[in-house]
Every structure is written in C-alpha cells, then in structure tokens.
Amino acid sequence: MIRVEGVGKDFVLHNQGGTAIPVMERAELEVAPGECVALTGASGAGKSTLMRMIYGNYRVGRGVIAVDGLDVAQAAPREILELRRWTLGYVSQFLRVLPRVPTVEVVAEPLLALGVDEGEAQSRAEALLTRLNIPERLWTLSPTTFSGGEQQRVNIARGFAHEYPALLLDEPTASLDAANREEVLTLIEEAKARGAAIVGIFHDVAARQRLADREVDVTAFAPA
Ligand SMILES: Nc1ncnc2c1ncn2[C@@H]1O[C@H](COP(=O)(O)OP(=O)(O)OP(=O)(O)O)[C@@H](O)[C@H]1O
C-alpha cells in the first residue's frame, strides 16, 4: 500500500544563499495493508521529513514513493489532493483549523468532502467525539481554545472519521492521559484490523511495542 524506494532529499536554504543540505539518501520502506510500521531514530534523524514526503507536503528529491499505486514524487497536485481525500489520512501532532468552525464540523468535514450524507457524517463525528471523551457542550464550539490534549483528540477524531486505507500518525498519544491514550491505541488497532496500512512515529515506547509490526530506523538513511 505504501512503498518508498531509493528516496533522497536535500533541503535548500533559500535565505542562506541557496545552500543545499542533504538530509536523506536511499530511504526504503514498505507497508502492507493491515500492517503498522514505526519510524524510529534520534531527534533530527528525519522521521517527520519522510512522513511529510509520503503525504506530499515536502517535495521528494529522488526516488519513488508509491501510495496505492500513485507515485507521490511525480503526481500532480490534483492527484495528491484526491489521494488525501480517499486513501491517505494524516494525523499530525497539532490541530490546524479555520477559526470559528464548530468541533463537530471539523471532525465531519473529511466525510462531507467524500460526499457522505450530512446526517451520517454528523453521527460518525459525534460517536468519535464521545469515544474520545470530548464533552458534548464543546461540540458546537471551535476547538481553537481547547486544551492541548483536547485539540489532539479532536485531531484524532478527524483523522479517523473516514476509514482511510493508509494512515500516517505523528505522535498520536503525545499529550493524552491514560484513559484517552488507551482509547486512541484501540482506535489504531481497529484500523489495522480493518486493513489500514499505517506508518507511525511513537515516542511512547509501550505504544510502539504494542502497535508496530516492524520498526524502521531512519538513521540508516542518513546521507554519507
Ligand atoms: N523545512 C526544513 N528546512 C530545512 N531543514 C529542515 C526542514 N525540515 C526539517 N529539516 C531538517 O531535516 C532534519 C530532519 O528533521 P525531522 O524533523 O525530519 O527529524 P525527526 O526525526 O522527525 O525529529 P524529531 O524526533 O525531533 O521530530 C533535521 O536536521 C532538520 O533540521
């Protein structure tokens, strides 16, 4: 479902005379449906960079990144948007939303974008918010003023609203208490069980050991 082959990347520092800093070389990764692969390696090793390339946020310098058969490295922006709508979900560490949009709409939005009926999208959003212990009185408010943990749970609810065949998870349990962490781990296990291919960054070692079928240390992809 996700295949990374011979991927390399340089960051070009435009504000420093266009200096090119190589950050990755010969990256390889393969994730099958129903499998969870954890990216490991010290801070700065390139875990987030690889994940952002898979999502199409960072341009791929060299090599192939195929997601459900689409080469993200060569795809047109329109194809990447389609891939994100239907196939590839991404739960980043931080929630980014438009101001004044109610929480329940933030969560339902990926379903509405797929043409799911409004009532159905709303009830799926409400079920996820309930599961993730976001009190009902907050559903009609914008999440912009929520606590860090509440925002993270809204972000997770949004990322799990549609059953994406492939998921990228960046520290999904980072600021959660024990009960909510458990709920999120269960959601991820359910996604695996229905066949989602998952790439995750988990600094939470116990979470990583529980969820990951394999670990890939990105330090191996450091430029020589
Ligand atoms: N937009 C950017 N421009 C220039 N350099 C960048 C950019 N993004 C990341 N880097 C550099 O690429 C390297 C890898 O960073 P990355 O964030 O991928 O590491 P990481 O393994 O995810 O680290 P952490 O665990 O701390 O999040 C770092 O040296 C970082 O400074």
Ligand as a Chemical Component Dictionary entry (heavy atoms), coordinates in Angstrom:
data_LIG
# 
_chem_comp.id                   LIG 
_chem_comp.type                 NON-POLYMER 
_chem_comp.pdbx_formal_charge   0 
_chem_comp.three_letter_code    LIG 
# 
loop_
_chem_comp_atom.comp_id 
_chem_comp_atom.atom_id 
_chem_comp_atom.alt_atom_id 
_chem_comp_atom.type_symbol 
_chem_comp_atom.charge 
_chem_comp_atom.model_Cartn_x 
_chem_comp_atom.model_Cartn_y 
_chem_comp_atom.model_Cartn_z 
_chem_comp_atom.pdbx_ordinal 
LIG N1  N1  N 0 11.772 22.706 6.195  1  
LIG C1  C1  C 0 13.042 22.411 6.523  2  
LIG N2  N2  N 0 14.076 23.172 6.077  3  
LIG C2  C2  C 0 15.358 22.872 6.391  4  
LIG N3  N3  N 0 15.714 21.802 7.148  5  
LIG C3  C3  C 0 14.736 21.023 7.608  6  
LIG C4  C4  C 0 13.352 21.280 7.337  7  
LIG N4  N4  N 0 12.606 20.307 7.949  8  
LIG C5  C5  C 0 13.476 19.506 8.567  9  
LIG N5  N5  N 0 14.755 19.916 8.370  10 
LIG C6  C6  C 0 15.976 19.249 8.870  11 
LIG O1  O1  O 0 15.942 17.885 8.497  12 
LIG C7  C7  C 0 16.445 17.056 9.546  13 
LIG C8  C8  C 0 15.398 16.014 9.932  14 
LIG O2  O2  O 0 14.310 16.631 10.635 15 
LIG P1  P1  P 0 12.989 15.860 11.066 16 
LIG O3  O3  O 0 12.057 16.846 11.641 17 
LIG O4  O4  O 0 12.522 15.051 9.935  18 
LIG O5  O5  O 0 13.548 14.894 12.209 19 
LIG P2  P2  P 0 12.749 13.930 13.196 20 
LIG O6  O6  O 0 13.467 12.622 13.166 21 
LIG O7  O7  O 0 11.307 13.916 12.843 22 
LIG O8  O8  O 0 12.992 14.657 14.588 23 
LIG P3  P3  P 0 12.040 14.793 15.914 24 
LIG O9  O9  O 0 12.009 13.427 16.555 25 
LIG O10 O10 O 0 12.812 15.792 16.741 26 
LIG O11 O11 O 0 10.716 15.307 15.474 27 
LIG C9  C9  C 0 16.818 17.997 10.693 28 
LIG O12 O12 O 0 18.203 18.228 10.634 29 
LIG C10 C10 C 0 16.046 19.262 10.377 30 
LIG O13 O13 O 0 16.725 20.393 10.857 31 
# 
loop_
_chem_comp_bond.comp_id 
_chem_comp_bond.atom_id_1 
_chem_comp_bond.atom_id_2 
_chem_comp_bond.value_order 
_chem_comp_bond.pdbx_ordinal 
LIG N1  C1  SING 1  
LIG C1  N2  SING 2  
LIG C1  C4  DOUB 3  
LIG N2  C2  DOUB 4  
LIG C2  N3  SING 5  
LIG N3  C3  DOUB 6  
LIG C3  C4  SING 7  
LIG C3  N5  SING 8  
LIG C4  N4  SING 9  
LIG N4  C5  DOUB 10 
LIG C5  N5  SING 11 
LIG N5  C6  SING 12 
LIG C6  O1  SING 13 
LIG C6  C10 SING 14 
LIG O1  C7  SING 15 
LIG C7  C8  SING 16 
LIG C7  C9  SING 17 
LIG C8  O2  SING 18 
LIG O2  P1  SING 19 
LIG P1  O3  DOUB 20 
LIG P1  O4  SING 21 
LIG P1  O5  SING 22 
LIG O5  P2  SING 23 
LIG P2  O6  DOUB 24 
LIG P2  O7  SING 25 
LIG P2  O8  SING 26 
LIG O8  P3  SING 27 
LIG P3  O9  DOUB 28 
LIG P3  O10 SING 29 
LIG P3  O11 SING 30 
LIG C9  O12 SING 31 
LIG C9  C10 SING 32 
LIG C10 O13 SING 33 
# 
